[in-house]
């Protein structure tokens, strides 16, 4: 099995590009034969690291193979991708901030942090906590 590097442009904000590794059986296979342009854009807009792209593209490849879909399209990605990837908790965890770490560093109660993640915290307290997290440089 050959590993081909798919690279697609993404020039929004601070992201300069996203790469994904895709298993191929032949050097003559082009990216467009595996995934269409709109699906590449969809990945680039929603994912921020090559590891995320690899994980979600691998899941899409498996689903496409099983369903007999070629090339991978946006609809398939919508079905296979995590719906919570852009939410607060996954974003903080990707940066190494679990609820335990946040509670230790900011002296917040773990229950409060979980409520913040679920959107169940009182609006004033949520604003206070997110302000403090932002001031510390957390990506929220």
C-alpha positions in Angstrom: 0.0 0.0 0.0 1.3 3.4 -0.9 0.7 6.5 1.2 -0.1 9.6 -1.0 -0.1 13.1 0.5 -3.2 15.1 -0.3 -2.7 18.7 0.1 -5.4 21.3 -0.3 -5.3 25.1 -0.1 -6.9 26.8 2.9 -6.2 30.4 3.3 -8.6 31.6 6.0 -7.2 33.4 9.0 -4.1 31.8 10.5 -4.5 28.4 8.7 -2.2 28.1 5.8 -2.9 24.6 4.7 -4.1 21.2 5.6 -2.7 17.9 4.6 -4.2 14.4 4.8 -2.7 11.0 4.3 -4.7 8.7 2.1 -3.9 5.1 1.3 -3.6 4.5 -2.4 -2.8 1.4 -4.5 -1.3 3.2 -7.5 0.9 6.3 -7.9 -1.3 7.4 -10.8 -4.3 8.1 -8.6 -5.0 11.8 -8.2 -6.7 13.4 -5.2 -9.8 14.2 -7.2 -10.2 10.5 -7.8 -10.4 9.9 -4.1 -12.2 13.0 -2.8 -14.0 15.8 -4.7 -13.1 19.5 -4.4 -16.1 20.5 -2.3 -15.4 17.7 0.2 -11.8 18.9 0.5 -13.0 22.4 1.2 -15.4 21.0 3.8 -12.6 19.2 5.6 -10.3 22.3 5.4 -13.0 24.5 6.9 -13.9 22.3 9.8 -10.6 20.7 10.8 -7.5 22.3 12.1 -4.8 19.7 12.4 -3.4 17.0 10.0 -4.2 14.4 12.6 -7.9 15.4 12.5 -8.0 15.3 8.7 -6.4 11.9 8.7 -8.8 10.5 11.3 -11.9 11.8 9.6 -10.7 11.1 6.1 -9.9 7.5 7.1 -13.4 7.0 8.5 -14.8 8.5 5.3 -12.7 6.2 3.1 -14.0 3.2 5.0 -17.6 4.4 4.7 -17.2 5.2 1.0 -15.7 1.7 0.3 -18.6 0.0 2.2 -21.2 2.1 0.4 -19.5 2.0 -3.0 -19.2 5.8 -3.2 -16.4 7.2 -5.3 -15.1 9.9 -4.9 -15.8 10.9 -1.3 -18.3 13.7 -1.3 -19.5 16.3 1.2 -22.6 14.3 2.2 -20.5 11.3 3.2 -18.2 13.5 5.3 -21.2 15.1 7.0 -22.4 11.6 8.0 -19.0 10.4 9.2 -17.5 13.4 10.9 -18.0 14.2 14.6 -20.7 16.8 15.1 -19.0 18.2 18.2 -15.6 18.9 16.7 -15.9 22.7 16.9 -17.5 22.9 20.3 -15.7 24.3 23.4 -14.9 21.0 25.2 -13.2 19.2 22.2 -11.3 22.4 21.3 -9.9 22.8 24.8 -9.1 19.1 25.1 -7.2 19.2 21.8 -5.1 22.0 23.4 -4.5 19.9 26.5 -7.1 21.5 28.8 -9.4 18.9 30.2 -12.0 19.9 32.9 -9.6 18.6 35.6 -6.7 20.7 34.3 -8.9 23.8 34.0 -10.3 23.3 37.5 -6.7 22.9 38.9 -5.4 26.0 37.1 -8.3 28.4 37.5 -9.8 27.2 40.8 -13.2 26.5 39.1 -15.2 23.6 40.4 -15.2 20.6 38.0 -19.0 20.5 38.0 -19.1 24.2 36.9 -16.8 23.4 34.0 -18.9 20.5 32.9 -22.0 22.7 33.0 -20.1 25.3 31.0 -19.3 22.7 28.3 -22.9 21.6 28.2 -24.3 25.2 28.0 -26.1 24.7 31.3 -24.2 27.3 33.4 -25.8 30.6 34.5 -25.1 33.2 31.8 -23.3 35.6 34.1 -21.0 32.8 35.6 -20.4 31.5 32.1 -19.3 34.9 30.9 -17.1 35.4 33.9 -15.4 32.0 33.4 -14.9 32.4 29.7 -13.5 35.9 30.2 -10.9 34.5 32.6 -10.1 31.6 30.3 -9.6 34.0 27.3 -7.4 36.3 29.4 -5.2 33.3 30.1 -4.9 32.7 26.4 -7.1 29.6 26.0 -8.5 29.1 22.5 -12.2 29.9 23.2 
